[in-house]
Amino acid sequence: MAELRSFFEDLGFTDVATYVQSGNVVFRAKKGDAASLKSEIEAAFERKWGFHSRIMVRDAGWFERLVQDNPYPEVAGEPTKLHAYALEREPTVEETKPLADKCTGPERFEIKGDVLYLHAPDGLGKSVFVNLIPRTLKVPGTARNWRSVLALLEMAGKAGG
């Protein structure tokens, strides 16, 4: 993670911090929107390490909305049972329907914009449904448990957005 932090600092970002061994980096950028920062970071990553890696960039406001829009507030106190998938884009209804058809319980999910919220009452380790999400939805994304979501939001606030 120190090397990743250094990579972001070398790109000119400030207040760079990483979160555990998750590949999450919180930073402050002087200019650029999420799309342009994503392109810049992906290109630099490929130059440095010689392979392409999908990068997602979200701002502090996005994390604030993610937490505010949680459709399962009653389980927010059980952070290993509530997960948020940051999706590259909002899925279409046609893309979401097959996933809904396969969600037969005990899990439940809801998609709001480019976030899939998943309540897995038995945890991800025992969930069969969780493995169906990327194969069925076909919209690239990355999942974080609720504890990680809240930690990243707090870090983003300290970085000033």
SVG drawing of the C-alpha trace seen along z (x, -y; Angstrom):
<svg xmlns="http://www.w3.org/2000/svg" viewBox="-37 -23 44 44">
<polyline fill="none" stroke="black" stroke-width="0.4" points="0.0,0.0 3.0,-2.3 3.9,-1.9 0.4,-2.7 0.3,-5.8 3.6,-6.9 2.3,-6.3 -0.6,-8.7 1.7,-11.3 4.0,-11.1 1.0,-12.0 0.6,-15.2 -2.3,-14.2 -2.2,-15.4 -3.6,-14.1 -3.1,-10.6 -4.2,-7.8 -4.9,-4.1 -7.4,-1.9 -6.1,1.4 -5.1,3.8 -8.1,3.0 -6.6,1.0 -8.7,-2.0 -7.0,-5.3 -8.4,-8.6 -6.7,-11.7 -7.3,-15.3 -7.0,-16.5 -6.4,-20.1 -8.5,-19.7 -10.4,-17.2 -13.6,-15.3 -14.0,-11.6 -13.9,-10.5 -10.7,-12.5 -9.0,-11.4 -9.9,-7.8 -8.3,-8.0 -5.2,-9.7 -4.7,-7.2 -5.3,-4.2 -2.8,-5.4 -0.2,-6.1 -0.8,-2.7 -0.3,-0.9 2.9,-2.9 4.3,-2.1 3.3,1.6 2.9,2.7 -0.7,3.9 -4.1,2.3 -6.2,2.2 -9.7,0.9 -9.8,-2.1 -12.9,-3.7 -12.9,-7.3 -15.6,-8.6 -15.8,-11.9 -16.8,-12.5 -20.3,-13.6 -20.8,-10.2 -19.9,-8.4 -22.2,-10.7 -25.1,-9.9 -24.2,-6.2 -24.6,-6.2 -27.7,-8.4 -29.4,-6.3 -28.9,-3.0 -32.2,-1.1 -31.4,1.2 -30.8,-1.2 -32.0,1.4 -28.9,3.5 -26.3,0.7 -25.2,1.7 -24.2,5.2 -21.4,4.0 -20.4,7.6 -23.9,8.2 -24.4,5.0 -22.4,4.4 -22.2,1.7 -21.0,2.5 -19.6,-0.5 -20.6,0.1 -18.9,-1.4 -22.3,-2.6 -26.0,-2.4 -27.3,0.9 -30.3,1.0 -33.6,2.6 -32.8,5.4 -29.5,6.0 -31.0,6.0 -33.9,8.3 -31.9,11.6 -30.2,10.8 -33.5,10.1 -34.8,13.4 -31.9,15.2 -32.2,13.5 -34.3,16.1 -33.1,15.4 -32.1,15.0 -30.2,12.1 -31.9,9.1 -30.5,6.3 -31.4,2.9 -29.7,0.8 -29.7,-2.9 -27.9,-4.6 -24.4,-3.1 -24.6,-1.4 -25.8,2.1 -26.7,2.5 -26.7,6.1 -28.0,7.4 -26.5,10.8 -27.9,11.9 -25.7,15.0 -22.6,13.0 -20.8,13.2 -18.9,16.4 -22.1,18.4 -23.9,16.6 -24.4,18.4 -26.1,15.3 -23.0,13.1 -21.1,15.2 -23.9,14.7 -23.8,10.9 -20.8,10.2 -21.7,13.1 -25.4,12.1 -25.3,8.3 -22.3,7.9 -21.6,4.4 -18.1,4.3 -18.0,3.3 -16.3,3.7 -17.8,4.6 -17.1,3.2 -18.7,4.1 -20.5,1.3 -17.6,0.8 -15.3,0.1 -17.8,-2.2 -18.0,-4.3 -14.3,-4.3 -13.8,-5.6 -16.4,-8.3 -14.6,-9.4 -11.3,-9.4 -12.7,-11.4 -14.1,-14.0 -10.6,-14.4 -9.1,-14.8 -11.5,-17.6 -13.4,-15.9"/>
</svg>
